[in-house]
Amino acid sequence: MARLIRPVLAIRCTQSGCRTLFEVAEVEPGKQQEVVCPNCGEHYVYPIIEDSEDK
């Protein structure tokens, strides 16, 4: 059985018919990663980085 060595986060799929909660590896600050829901295949980019123009 495989284990993630890096710290992990959990995200929930936002598709109304899915709503699966799954673990993703934590990335370095300032970087983003694309992940795919293991249940429905929906693609997500996390974490969401806010634009500096809004501040």
Secondary structure, 3 states (H helix, E strand, C coil): CCCCCCCEEEEECCCCCCCCEEEEECCCCCCCEEEECCCCCCEEEECCCCCHHHC
